[in-house]
């Protein structure tokens, strides 16, 4: 019923923009952001980059809209945007997600 959507961005500014839009449009109840370092293969090269990760809390039925909206706002050609199930959680917190996102 609920999902975590994990997104990485190249800058804090871009992360904050995506987070603000997702919450403002009621696609997400909350977005956490934290800095990280990533090592990945891209176009035949191994790269090491500073990035900002977003952890978005939302409902299953909004995941496709979140993916679409995040991609529209993202600067990467192929951004990391993945959805993970929330199997269990504090019932009050899950009700809060329900209340703060689109019906």
N, C-alpha and C positions, 0 to 999 in steps of 0.2 A: 503494500500500500504506500510506503514511503521510500524515498531514495536519497542517497548522497551522490552528487555529481561532482567529479574531480576535474578541475580545469587548471592548466598551467599557462602563464602569460610571461612575456619578456620583461615587464616593468610593473612597479607598484601602481603607477598612474593608470595603466591599462587594466590591471586587476581591480582597482577601485571603481573604474568606470563600469566594467562588466557587473561587478557586485551591486553597485547602486541601481543600475538599470533592472537587473533581475528582481531585486527587492521592491523597487518602485512599481514595477509592472505586476507585482504579486505572483511572479513565477517562482520565487524563493521566499521562504520565511526568514532565512538567515544565511549569510555567507561569511566563512572564516577565511582569512588570508595569512599566509606565512611565507617568508623567504626560503629559498632552497637552492641547491646547486644540482644541476642535472648533467649527466654524461649520456650521450645518445649518438646513434649513427644517423646521418642525414646526407643524402646524395653522395654516398660512398666515403664520407669522412666521419671520423669520430670527433665530436665536439663536446666541450665542457662550457656550460653557460649558467649564469645566475638567472633564476626565474622566480616568479611568485606563484604559489599554488592557492587555488580557491577550493573550498569545500562547501558545496551548496546543499542546503537541506530543503527538500520539496516532496511533492507527491508523484507517484508513478505516472499519472495521466498528464503531467506537465513536462516530463523529460524531453519529449520531442521538441516542444516549444523552446525549452531552455537550450538545447543543442543548437537549434536554428538561430536563436537570438544571440547566443554567445559567439557563434561563428560569424555572424554579421558584424559584431563589434570587435572581433579579434584581428590582430595584424599578422599572425602566422598563416602560411599557406595551408598547412595541415595541423591545426591545433589539437592538443591533447584535451579531449572532452569525453569522459567516460562516466557511466552510471553504475552505481553499486547499490544492492538492496540493503535496506535497514531491516534486519530480521527481527529484532526486538528493541525495545527502548522504554524509557520511563513514560507511562501512559499520558501523564500530564504534558510532557514535552511533545509527544506525537499529536495530541489534541491541539497544541499551540501551532504546530506546523499546519495542521488542517485549517485552523482559523485564519492564519495569516497569508494563505495562498488562495489563488483563484478557486472558485467553486466549480 
